[in-house]
Amino acid sequence: MLPVHLDLTNKQVLIVGGGLVAARRANTLCDERCRITVVSPDLCDDMFNLVDTYKLTWKKKKVDAEDLKDAFFIVAATNDPSVNEWITQTALPHQLVNCVSQSELGNVIVPKVVKAGKVMISVSTSGASPARTKQLAAAIESLLEQEDLDALDALYTERKKRQRKSR
């Protein structure tokens, strides 16, 4: 897998599932400027709060092929691995698919992301251990110092000024 940072601005994101795992993935995506649709007959409290707070589209039903067709990025996060597998098999070759129950079925693994100022670090164990991924991310986050973040902000500002002058 090639680690990339993906711009989801104005892209259609589909989250299939309404439980805690789906809610965690939705929570990560809500900070992006994408259009999120959740398909699930029911929502846990956390997911309901995300739908309400971020004005996500909720289709209160089971997923079907029609739901998948316009999505750029699909998160298969139901509590039924056979439904998640069906989603990965039904998605079109150009669609990005994250399968939470069996990461190897999808073509995207969503890493744990550490963000601080201009620093963004992705941490993944390639699906081997989500718990260990969180531990590693916390250890990395503890290494970030405010003076480094401030210096990066200043470097960013200076770079933008130079870019404007060179145009």
KOLSE-331773 format. One record per residue: residue number from 1; x, z, y of N, C-alpha, C in turn. Coordinates in steps of 0.001 Angstrom, whole numbers, plus 524288, in hexadecimal, padded with zeros to 5 digits. Layout:
# KOLSE-331773
{atom NUM {X Z Y} {X Z Y} {X Z Y}},
...
This chain:
# KOLSE-331773
{atom 1 {80346 80000 7FB5E} {80000 80000 80000} {80374 80000 804E2}},
{atom 2 {801E8 7FCD3 80897} {80497 7FC7F 80D91} {801ED 80028 81173}},
{atom 3 {804B0 80416 81375} {80241 80773 8175F} {801A8 8047F 81C8B}},
{atom 4 {7FD03 80496 81EBD} {7FBF7 8021C 823C5} {7F871 805B4 826FA}},
{atom 5 {7F87F 804E7 82C04} {7F4C7 80783 82F6E} {7F104 80344 83124}},
{atom 6 {7EC17 803F9 8300E} {7E81D 7FFF5 83086} {7E4B3 800DE 83551}},
{atom 7 {7E416 7FCDE 8387B} {7E0A6 7FD1C 83D01} {7DB22 7FBA4 83B3A}},
{atom 8 {7D7A3 7FF63 83B61} {7D23E 7FE74 839B0} {7CE7F 7FD92 83E41}},
{atom 9 {7D09E 7FCAB 842E4} {7CD52 7FBEF 8477A} {7C94B 7F7A9 8468C}},
{atom 10 {7C462 7F917 8474E} {7BFDE 7F596 846C4} {7BF1D 7F364 84144}},
{atom 11 {7C1B5 7F5A2 83D6C} {7C109 7F3E5 83800} {7BC91 7F6EA 8357D}},
{atom 12 {7BA0E 7F460 831BB} {7B5D2 7F6E1 82ECF} {7B81F 7F9E6 82A3C}},
{atom 13 {7B709 7FEF7 82A13} {7B8D8 8025E 825DC} {7B412 80458 822EB}},
{atom 14 {7B451 80407 81DC6} {7B012 805D9 81A6E} {7B205 80A6A 81731}},
{atom 15 {7AF4C 80ECD 81782} {7B070 81348 8142E} {7ABD7 813EF 8107F}},
{atom 16 {7ACEA 81381 80B73} {7A8D2 8141E 80790} {7A974 81984 8052B}},
{atom 17 {7A5BB 81CD7 80625} {7A5D7 82239 8044B} {7A49A 825E1 808C4}},
{atom 18 {7A231 82A44 80775} {7A0A4 82DF7 80B82} {7A295 83374 80A97}},
{atom 19 {7A635 8341D 806F3} {7A833 8394B 805A7} {7ACE2 83AE1 808E0}},
{atom 20 {7AF69 83F1A 80738} {7B3CA 8414D 80A28} {7B875 83DA4 80A6F}},
{atom 21 {7B9A3 83AE9 8062B} {7BE19 8374E 8063F} {7BCFD 832D1 80A0A}},
{atom 22 {7B850 830A9 809CD} {7B6CB 82C7E 80D71} {7B6F8 82E83 8130C}},
{atom 23 {7B548 83356 813D9} {7B551 835A1 8191C} {7BAE2 83646 81B25}},
{atom 24 {7BE7D 837D3 817C4} {7C3F8 83846 81976} {7C61F 832F9 81B1B}},
{atom 25 {7C4E2 82EF6 81818} {7C6C6 829B6 81975} {7C42B 827ED 81E86}},
{atom 26 {7BF1C 828EA 81F13} {7BC52 82772 823DF} {7BE9A 82A4C 82897}},
{atom 27 {7BFE3 82F38 827F1} {7C21A 83242 82C34} {7C72F 82FD2 82E2A}},
{atom 28 {7CA60 82DEE 82A95} {7CF32 82B40 82C0A} {7CE0D 82649 82F1F}},
{atom 29 {7CA08 82375 82D83} {7C8CC 81E6C 82FEA} {7C5C2 81EDE 8350B}},
{atom 30 {7C331 82343 835EA} {7BFFD 823D4 83AA2} {7C32A 82398 83FA5}},
{atom 31 {7C829 824BF 83F61} {7CB72 82476 84410} {7CD2B 81EE4 8454C}},
{atom 32 {7CC43 81B5A 841B8} {7CD8D 815D9 84298} {7C8F7 8134D 84571}},
{atom 33 {7C9F6 80EE6 847ED} {7C5C9 80C3A 84AD9} {7C339 8080E 84772}},
{atom 34 {7C192 809AA 842D1} {7BF1C 80604 83F27} {7B948 8073F 83EC5}},
{atom 35 {7B67B 803C1 83C3B} {7B0E6 8047A 83B4F} {7B045 80664 835B1}},
{atom 36 {7AE4B 80B29 8350A} {7ADED 80D8F 82FE2} {7A84B 80DB0 82E0D}},
{atom 37 {7A780 80BC6 82944} {7A279 80C35 8269F} {7A349 80F77 821BA}},
{atom 38 {79FD6 81339 820EA} {79FF2 81681 81C41} {79B49 81500 818E9}},
{atom 39 {79C40 813F5 813E8} {7980D 812C7 8103E} {797F6 81708 80C1C}},
{atom 40 {793AF 819EF 80BF9} {79314 81E21 8082B} {78D71 8201B 8085A}},
{atom 41 {78B27 82133 803CD} {785D4 82353 803D3} {78584 828AC 8067E}},
{atom 42 {789D3 82BB0 80634} {789ED 830F7 80864} {78F1C 831DC 80B29}},
{atom 43 {78F1E 8359A 80EC3} {793E2 83709 8118A} {794C6 83CE9 81127}},
{atom 44 {799A8 83E6E 81051} {79AFA 843F3 810B5} {79AD0 84579 81681}},
{atom 45 {79AF0 84A6E 8179B} {79A9A 84C37 81D09} {79EF6 849F9 82072}},
{atom 46 {7A3C2 849DB 81E4B} {7A82A 847CF 82157} {7A752 84217 822D4}},
{atom 47 {7A57E 83EFF 81F10} {7A494 83971 82021} {7A007 838CA 823E9}},
{atom 48 {79BF6 83BD6 82334} {79787 83B7A 826CE} {79949 83C9C 82C63}},
{atom 49 {79C9F 8408D 82D07} {79E91 841E2 83248} {7A1C7 83D6D 83499}},
{atom 50 {7A4E9 83ACA 8315D} {7A7EC 83650 83343} {7A456 831D7 834E2}},
{atom 51 {7A06F 830BD 831AB} {79CAC 82C96 832EB} {799FC 82DCE 83818}},
{atom 52 {79873 832B4 838C8} {795B6 8344F 83D80} {79959 8344D 84247}},
{atom 53 {79DE2 83691 841C3} {7A18A 8371B 8462D} {7A3A5 831D9 84800}},
{atom 54 {7A53B 82E8B 84444} {7A7B8 82992 845A0} {7A3EA 824F2 8458B}},
{atom 55 {79EFC 8260F 844A7} {79AEE 821FF 84498} {79C3B 81DA9 840A9}},
{atom 56 {79DD8 81F53 83BF2} {79EF4 81B96 837CD} {799D2 8196C 835B4}},
{atom 57 {79A03 814B8 833B7} {79562 81275 8313E} {794FB 814AD 82BBC}},
{atom 58 {7906C 816AA 82A58} {78F92 818C2 82513} {78B3C 815B0 8226F}},
{atom 59 {78C91 81353 81E02} {788AF 810BB 81AB4} {7878C 8146F 81634}},
{atom 60 {782E1 816A9 81646} {78164 81AA0 81271} {77F81 817EC 80D76}},
{atom 61 {78351 8163F 80A3F} {78217 81354 8057D} {786F6 812E9 80220}},
{atom 62 {78641 810BB 7FD84} {78AB6 80F87 7FA2F} {78D19 80A65 7FBF7}},
{atom 63 {7922B 809D9 7FB2B} {794F8 80538 7FCE7} {79375 8006E 7F9B4}},
{atom 64 {79369 7FBEA 7FC43} {792CE 7F6F4 7F97E} {7969F 7F305 7FBDD}},
{atom 65 {79711 7EE83 7F975} {79AF2 7EA92 7FB14} {79A3F 7E8F1 800C2}},
{atom 66 {7957E 7E8D6 802A4} {7946E 7E754 8080A} {7971E 7EB02 80BEF}},
{atom 67 {7977F 7F00C 80A88} {79A00 7F3E1 80DFB} {79FC7 7F2BF 80EBC}},
{atom 68 {7A23B 7F069 80ACB} {7A7DD 7EF84 80AE9} {7A97A 7EAC6 80E19}},
{atom 69 {7A60D 7E6F1 80E81} {7A7B2 7E1BB 8102D} {7AA3C 7E15D 8158F}},
{atom 70 {7A8A5 7E481 8195C} {7AAC7 7E409 81EA5} {7AF1E 7E7F5 81FD9}},
{atom 71 {7B07D 7EB23 81C12} {7B45D 7EF3C 81D0F} {7B9EE 7ED15 81D05}},
{atom 72 {7BCF7 7EED8 820BA} {7C28F 7EDB5 820DA} {7C569 7F195 81D47}},
{atom 73 {7C3C5 7F689 81D9F} {7C62A 7FAC3 81AA6} {7C1DA 7FDCC 817EA}},
{atom 74 {7C270 7FE99 812D3} {7BE85 80147 80FA6} {7C0F9 8061C 80D39}},
{atom 75 {7BE36 80A7F 80DA4} {7BFD3 80F4B 80B07} {7BBDA 81074 806CC}},
{atom 76 {7BD90 81024 801E4} {7BA35 8115F 7FD69} {7BAFB 81720 7FC2F}},
{atom 77 {7B758 81A5F 7FDF5} {7B805 8200B 7FD8E} {7B327 822B7 7FB6B}},
{atom 78 {7B0B4 8204D 7F786} {7AC31 822D8 7F51F} {7AE1F 826BE 7F10F}},
{atom 79 {7AA91 829E7 7EF0C} {7AC0A 82D90 7EAE6} {7AB84 82B11 7E57C}},
{atom 80 {7AAB8 825F1 7E558} {7AA2E 82313 7E06E} {7AE8D 81F02 7E00A}},
{atom 81 {7B292 82012 7DCD3} {7B6F2 81C62 7DC68} {7B551 816D9 7DADA}},
{atom 82 {7B119 8163E 7D7E6} {7AF6B 810F6 7D666} {7AD4D 80DF6 7DB17}},
{atom 83 {7AAC6 810A5 7DEBD} {7A8F8 80E1A 7E38E} {7ADAC 80CA7 7E6EF}},
{atom 84 {7B16A 8102A 7E75A} {7B629 80EFC 7EA59} {7B8FC 80A47 7E806}},
{atom 85 {7B948 80A09 7E2D6} {7BBC6 80594 7E03D} {7B8B8 80092 7E150}},
{atom 86 {7B387 800D5 7E11A} {7B043 7FC3D 7E23C} {7B166 7FA45 7E7BF}},
{atom 87 {7B1F0 7FDDB 7EB70} {7B311 7FC58 7F0D7} {7B837 7F959 7F119}},
{atom 88 {7BC41 7FB4C 7EE7C} {7C158 7F8B1 7EEAE} {7C11F 7F34C 7EC2C}},
{atom 89 {7BDDF 7F2B1 7E82E} {7BD62 7EDA5 7E586} {7B9F0 7E9D3 7E88E}},
{atom 90 {7B657 7EBD8 7EB9F} {7B29D 7E893 7EE75} {7B4B4 7E6E0 7F3C7}},
{atom 91 {7B835 7E9F0 7F5EE} {7BA76 7E89D 7FB09} {7BD36 7E356 7FABB}},
{atom 92 {7BD42 7E0A6 7FF19} {7BFD1 7DB90 7FF6B} {7C5B9 7DC3C 7FFCD}},
{atom 93 {7C8B1 7D84C 7FE3E} {7CE6D 7D8D6 7FE38} {7D0D9 7DA32 80388}},
{atom 94 {7CE6C 7D89C 807D3} {7D0A5 7D9B0 80CFA} {7CF2F 7DF0D 80F25}},
{atom 95 {7CBCD 7E1E3 80C6F} {7CA2C 7E6FE 80E5F} {7CDF9 7EB44 80CA1}},
{atom 96 {7CEB7 7EF10 80FFE} {7D1ED 7F390 80EB9} {7CE71 7F7AB 80C2E}},
{atom 97 {7D02D 7F9BC 807B3} {7CCF6 7FD76 804CA} {7D02F 80237 8033E}},
{atom 98 {7CE28 806CA 804B2} {7D06D 80BC0 80323} {7CCBC 80E40 7FF38}},
{atom 99 {7CE97 80F0E 7FA6F} {7CB73 81180 7F653} {7CD6F 8170F 7F593}},
{atom 100 {7CA46 81ADE 7F70F} {7CC1D 82043 7F6FD} {7CC98 8227C 7F17D}},
{atom 101 {7C985 82094 7EDCE} {7C9AA 822C7 7E88E} {7CE0B 82088 7E534}},
{atom 102 {7CF9C 81BB1 7E63D} {7D3D7 81923 7E35B} {7D6AF 81593 7E72F}},
{atom 103 {7DA93 817AE 7E9CD} {7DD26 814D3 7EE02} {7DF4E 80F8E 7EC42}},
{atom 104 {7E0D6 80F1E 7E751} {7E31B 80A38 7E570} {7DF23 805C0 7E535}},
{atom 105 {7DA17 806EF 7E57A} {7D61D 802D1 7E56F} {7D58E 8002A 7EABF}},
{atom 106 {7D6E6 802E2 7EED7} {7D687 800A7 7F414} {7DB9E 7FE0F 7F59D}},
{atom 107 {7DB9D 7FBD5 7FA52} {7E062 7F96E 7FC58} {7E283 7FC65 80116}},
{atom 108 {7E03F 80101 80232} {7E1E8 8044B 80689} {7E1D2 809FE 804CA}},
{atom 109 {7E5F1 80CC8 8060C} {7E607 81278 80582} {7E631 8149D 80B04}},
{atom 110 {7E2AD 8182C 80C35} {7E2A6 81A7C 8116C} {7E62D 81F4B 8114A}},
{atom 111 {7EA76 81F2A 81444} {7EE1D 8238E 81432} {7EC21 8280D 81781}},
{atom 112 {7EEAD 82C73 816F5} {7EDE7 830C4 81A95} {7F0F1 82F4A 81F78}},
{atom 113 {7EE8E 82FC8 823FB} {7F10A 82E2A 828D9} {7F237 832FC 82C2C}},
{atom 114 {7F702 8333C 82DFD} {7F8AB 83748 831A9} {7F932 8349D 836F3}},
{atom 115 {7F628 8366E 83AD3} {7F666 83438 84016} {7F7E1 83879 843F3}},
{atom 116 {7FB9A 83742 8472D} {7FD24 83AC7 84B6A} {7FF69 83760 84FBC}},
{atom 117 {7FCB8 83720 85421} {7FE7B 833BA 8585B} {7FEE2 82E1F 8566E}},
{atom 118 {8035F 82BAB 8575D} {8043D 82643 855B0} {80626 825E3 85008}},
{atom 119 {806E9 82A4C 84D7D} {808D0 82A52 84817} {80433 82A0C 84453}},
{atom 120 {80490 82656 840C5} {800AD 825EF 83C9C} {803B1 82526 83785}},
{atom 121 {802FA 828C7 833ED} {805BD 8289B 82EF6} {801BB 82874 82A95}},
{atom 122 {8026A 824C5 8270E} {7FEF8 82448 82289} {801A9 826A5 81DCF}},
{atom 123 {7FECA 829CA 81AD9} {800ED 82C4D 8163A} {7FD66 82B01 811A2}},
{atom 124 {7FFC4 82924 80D68} {7FCCE 827DA 808BE} {80000 8291A 803E8}},
{atom 125 {7FD4D 82AA5 7FFD6} {7FFC1 82B37 7FAB7} {7FDB2 826EB 7F71B}},
{atom 126 {7FBDF 822AF 7F979} {7F9BE 81E2A 7F69A} {7F560 81FBD 7F2DA}},
{atom 127 {7F258 8238B 7F477} {7EDE4 82537 7F151} {7EF38 82939 7ED2C}},
{atom 128 {7F433 82AB4 7ECAC} {7F5C5 82E56 7E888} {7F3AF 833DB 7E971}},
{atom 129 {7F3C2 8359C 7EE5E} {7F218 83AF8 7EF6F} {7F07B 83B9A 7F51E}},
{atom 130 {7EB63 83B33 7F638} {7E995 83C06 7FB94} {7EB21 84169 7FDB6}},
{atom 131 {7EB1D 84563 7FA64} {7EC92 84AA4 7FC30} {7F248 84AC6 7FDE3}},
{atom 132 {7F5A4 8485A 7FAEE} {7FB35 84838 7FC57} {7FC08 84500 8014B}},
{atom 133 {7F8FC 840D9 801E6} {7F947 83DB2 806A4} {7F83A 84112 80B6E}},
{atom 134 {7F43E 84458 80B2B} {7F2F6 847D0 80F8C} {7F76B 84BA1 810A9}},
{atom 135 {7F9D0 84DAE 80C7D} {7FE2C 85151 80D29} {802CA 84EA5 80FD7}},
{atom 136 {80402 849F1 80E15} {80859 8470C 81068} {80747 845CE 81625}},
{atom 137 {80273 8443F 8174A} {8010B 842FC 81CB2} {8018E 847CD 8202B}},
{atom 138 {7FFEE 84C4A 81E3B} {80059 8511E 8214A} {80610 85279 82247}},
{atom 139 {8095D 851AA 81E5E} {80EF3 852C1 81F04} {81157 84F21 8231E}},
{atom 140 {80FE3 84A2F 822F9} {811DD 8466E 826D8} {80FEE 847D2 82C48}},
{atom 141 {80AF5 84926 82CB2} {808AD 84A7B 831C6} {80B7F 84F22 8343F}},
{atom 142 {80D21 852CF 83100} {80FCE 85771 83312} {81526 8561F 83562}},
{atom 143 {8174F 8519D 83412} {81C66 84FFE 8361B} {81C0C 84D99 83B93}},
{atom 144 {81768 84BF9 83D25} {816C7 8496E 84238} {8170F 84D7A 8469D}},
{atom 145 {81A66 84C63 84A68} {81B05 85006 84EC2} {818F0 84D94 853C0}},
{atom 146 {816B0 850CF 85713} {81432 84EF6 85BD7} {817FB 84BE9 85F4D}},
{atom 147 {81CDA 84D88 85F91} {8209C 84AC3 862F3} {82176 8452B 86104}},
{atom 148 {82155 84456 85BEE} {821CD 83F08 859D7} {81CFB 83BC9 85B32}},
{atom 149 {8186F 83E35 85ADB} {81393 83B70 85C21} {81375 839FE 861E5}},
{atom 150 {81533 83D96 86536} {81565 83C88 86AD4} {8193C 8381E 86C03}},
{atom 151 {81DB5 83821 86962} {8219B 83405 86A2F} {81F73 82EB4 86890}},
{atom 152 {81C8B 82E96 8644F} {81A3A 829A9 8628F} {81626 827B0 86667}},
{atom 153 {8131A 82B3D 868A9} {80F50 829AA 86CAA} {8121D 82725 8714A}},
{atom 154 {8166B 82975 872EA} {8196C 82755 87752} {81BB7 82200 875E5}},
{atom 155 {81DCB 82176 87138} {81FEA 81C72 86F78} {81BAE 8183F 86F3E}},
{atom 156 {81714 819BB 86D82} {812B5 81616 86D3D} {81139 81420 872B0}},
{atom 157 {810DA 817C1 8765A} {80F83 8165E 87BBC} {8139A 812AF 87E05}},
{atom 158 {81888 813E9 87D28} {81CD0 810A2 87F25} {81CA7 80B32 87CA7}},
{atom 159 {81BAB 80AEF 877B4} {81B69 805DB 874FE} {81700 80283 8772A}},
{atom 160 {81286 804E1 87816} {80E16 801F9 87A44} {80F5E 7FFE4 87FB2}},
{atom 161 {8122E 802EB 882D6} {813C2 8011D 8880E} {81759 7FC4E 8879C}},
{atom 162 {81B2B 7FC9A 88408} {81ECC 7F830 8834A} {81BCD 7F357 88161}},
{atom 163 {8180D 7F419 87E0E} {81510 7EFA6 87C0D} {811ED 7ED0E 88063}},
{atom 164 {80FB1 7F037 883E6} {80CAB 7EE04 88849} {8102F 7EAF9 88BF4}},
{atom 165 {814F6 7ECE9 88CD2} {818AC 7EA4D 8905B} {81A8C 7E51D 88E1C}},
{atom 166 {81B07 7E4CA 88903} {81D20 7E002 88699} {8190C 7DBA8 8861F}},
{atom 167 {81451 7DCAA 8878C} {81037 7D897 88714} {81036 7D4F8 88B94}},
